[in-house]
Amino acid sequence: MIIDEELLFKNGAEIQKYKAGDTVFSEGSVPKYYYQIKTGLVKINSYKDDGSEFIHSLPSDGHCFAETFLWYNVPYCINAEVLNDSEILRVRKDIFLDILNCDTVLMNKVMSYTSERMFYRYRMLTTLSVNNPAHRILKVLEFLKSHHQITEPYEFTVPFSRQQLASLTGLRVETVIRTVKKLEKQNFVRISNGKICF
């Protein structure tokens, strides 16, 4: 976890319970809280003009999300939607900033976490600039596998549906389904019980 829950509770954290499909915040709303996931999975996304979805990240247990907006006084340009029943701690913005201002070690920990995510986003942007769908999918899978520190072939089970993989790569779901089948024939991936193993 990014910040010890006990410290958050001592500083007025509240637990918010969400059902799958609930919205934590929407694009255009004003950032008022620091959010840290106790249990669950959150989808950070945005919708394009044509209604298609782009998933920026999928933070889970122990991770925080959208904290960078607390330093920049603009409305959210993303949405946070809960994918399964979740418990999320929230702390008021002013209290969260006070906590970090009083603890440089904790501030560095939060900045290190944010830097890691920025690294991921830049890598993803480079990958998404390539037109070849197989290359895009393979690069995303390689990055996810290395992030989970798995090195053996086919040992990484991709934790996303084909639709989520499409939203992560900026491809249509039909393209992902077709491309994954081709990658399986070429022995880049294996399919086991409907899951992609890389």
N, C-alpha and C positions, 0 to 999 in steps of 0.2 A: 504494500500500500504506500501511497505517496506521503501522506501525513498521518501520523498515529491517530487513530479514532478517539482515543482517550483525550488527547490534546484538543481535538475538534469539539468533543462534548463539553469539555471544561470551558470552552469559549462559545457556548451557546448553539452548537450544531443541533439540527433537527433531522430526524429520519423521515424521509418522504417515501411512501409506498406507492408503486406504480404497477399497473397491469400491462401485459403485452399489448402494444399498440398505442399506449398513452404517450403524450407529448410532454417533455420536460420544459422546453422552451421552443419558440418559433422564430424564424427569420423576421427581423424588424422589431422584436421586443428588446427591452433595455436590460443589460446584464446587471443583476442585483446580488447574485450569490456565487460562492465557490461550490462546485459539485464534486463529490467523490463517491464512487460506487462501492457500496458495502457488498451487495450481491446482485448479479444480473448482467445484462448486456444492453448497451445503448448504441444506437446508430446515429452517427453525426453525418448529416446529409444536406443536400440542396436539390432543388428541382429546376430543370432547364425550362426554357420557354415552351418547348413542345410537350412538357409534362413528364419527361423521363427523369429518372432519379440518378444522382451521382453520390456515391457513398465516399466520404472523406476518411472515416475511420470507424472502428467498432470497439470502443473501450469496454472493459469488463471488470470483474471483481478487483478492488483495490486501486483502480485507475481514476484519475480526475479527468475532466474534460471542459473545454472552452474557458479555461482559467485565464488565458492570455487577454481575453476581452475585458478583464477587470482592470487592466492598466491603460486601456484605450477607450475613451468615452464615446463609443459609437454603438449603435444597435447591432445585434447579431446578424450575420449574413449567412447563417446556417440554421439548421433545425437539430434538435436532439430528441429522438424518438426511442422508446423502450421496446426491445425485441422480445423480452420475456419478463415474467414477473420479477420486479427488482426493488431493492431498497437502496436509496441514495441519500447520503448525508449532504446537507447544505448548510453553509455558514454565510452570514451577511458579508457583503463585499468589504465594508469598512473594517470589520473585525478581522477578516482574512488578511487584509493588507497590513493591519497592525501586528498580527502574529508574525508575519514574514519580516517586517521591519525590525522586530525585536530579536530575531533569531537568524543570523547570517548563514549558519549551517543548513537550516531548513530552507532558506531562500535559495541557496546553491543547489539543494536537492530538487526543488521545484524547477529551477532553471535547467538543470541537467536533464530532467524528464522532458521538458518542453523542447530542448535542443535535440534530443533523440527523435521526437516526433517530427520536428522540422526536417531532420535528415531523411526520415521515411518519406515525407511529403515531396521533397525535392527529387528523391530517387523515383518516386511514383510519377511525378510530372515528366521526367525524362523518358520513362517507359511509355507513358501515354502519348507521347509525341510521335511514336513509331506507328506506321499504318498497318503493319503485318499483325493480324490478330493472334497467331500462334506465338510470335515473339512477345507481344504484350502479356499474354497469359503466362507464358513460361517465366518471364522476368518477374512478374508479381509473385508467382509460386516460389521462385528462387529466393526472393527477398523475404517472404513470409517464413520459409523454411529456415533460412539463416537466422532470422530474428528469434525463432524458437530453438535455435542451436541444435538442429537435427542435421546429421550429415549422411546417414545411410540412405541408399536408394529406396524409394517407396515407403519410407517410414513416417513421413509427414502426411497426416490425414487433413486435408483442407477443411477448415471448420465453416465453410460458407456454401450456401446453395448456389446453383448455377445462376439464379437471378442476382444474388448478391455479388457473385464474381463478375457478372456483366456490369453491375453498377459500380464496382471497384475499378474496372478496366475501361469503362466508357464504351463498351460494346453492347450490341443487342443480345438478348438471351439466346436467340436462335443461333447467332454466330458463335457464342460460347459453347453451346451444346455440340454443334458441328465440329468446332475446332478441337474440343476435348476428345471427341471420338477419333479424330485424326491423330492427335498426340498419343492416344492409347495404342493405335495401330503401329505408330513409330516407336513404341516402348519408352516414351518420355514419362508417361503416367500409367497408373493402373486404376481400374475402377473396382471397388469392393463394396458391395451392398449399397450401390448408388453413390458412394463417396469417392472423391478423387484422392488417390494416394500418390505422392510425389517424392 
